[in-house]
Amino acid sequence: MKTLEGFAMCVPDCFKTSVAQHNFQPGDTLYDTPQAYSVWHTALQHIGFCIQVDSASRGRGSSVTLTVLRPNPHRTALVRVATVLTTNESFIALLRDGDIQSFLDRHHS
């Protein structure tokens, strides 16, 4: 699978236009590791977290609502950790640096 360079998270090449145009769609889901795209029970052993887009407006400065998910303790499913309203720029910054804890500290009450 081809991914975009310069991102700490695994951003598949199919998101190139979404990143460039700040245009994400509900249901877009991005993982912290390329191993997330393997057989699901194996993937769950490697995923630290993932981000799912719930709603988004197009363009710089526009808002995006994201759900942060992590594996449950037995690593049999992903569970919701937080829902965050932020900007497209902040979301893209998270994709670039992969620092979910700092992101949650800044955006989640």
N, C-alpha and C positions, 0 to 999 in steps of 0.2 A: 504494500500500500504506500502510495506516495503522500508525503506530508509536507506542510509548509515549513520552511526554515525560519529560525529566529523565534520559535515558540517553545516554551518549556512544556506546555501541554501538547498532546497529540492532536494536531489540527489537520485533518485530511485535506488534500489538495482541492476537493470539491467545495471547500469553504473559502477559497481564494477571493471570489467575487464578494461574498458576504462580508469578509474582513475589509476589503478595499472600499466597499460602498456603505459600510456600517449598516448592513441590511440582513439581520438574522430573522429566522422564521420560527413560529411556535413549533415545538417538537425537535428542533435542532439539539443534538446532544453531543457533547465533547467530553472526552476522557483524559485523564492525566497520563495514560500510558498506551502505546500502540498495542500492547497485549490485550487490551479490552476488545479488540476485534478478532480474537480467536474464539474457539468453542466456549460458550457462555460459562459453563461450570469451571473451566480453566481460567477464563478471563477474570472471574470474581476473585480468584486467588491473588491477582495482581493489581486490581483497581484500588487506588487510594481514595479517589473521589471522581465524580463527574458533575457536569453542569448541564441542565436542560433548560432551554428557552421556553418560557410559558407564554410571553407576549412581548412584542417589540415594535418600535417605531423606527422608520428608516431615517438614516442621516446622522451626521455628527451632532453630538449633544442631545440626541433623542434618548428616550428611556427604553429600558429592557427589564423585564421581570424574569428572574432566574430561580430555578430550584437547584439546590446543592444536595447531592446524594452521596452516600458512602455505603460500603458493604456492612451488613449486619454482623454481629459478633461471630456467627458461624460461617460467614461468607457464602450464604446461600441466596442472597437477594440484596438489592440496593434499597436503602431506606432514606427518606427525606431528613436532612439535617436542618435546612433553613430555606426560606424563600426571601429573595432579596430584590429590591427595586433599585436599579442603578442606571448609569449611562452606557451607551455603546462603547465609549472610550475606556471606561473603567473595566468593562467586560473584556475588551481586547487586551488591556493591560494585564488582566488576570491570565488570559491565555498565553501572553508572552512570558510572564514571570512565574506562573504556576504556584504562587504563594497564597493558598486558599485561606490560611489562618489570618493573615494580615487583611485580606479582602473581607472576610467575615467580621473582623474586629472593626473595620471602617464602615461597613454597610449594614450590619445586622444589629438590631437592638435587642 
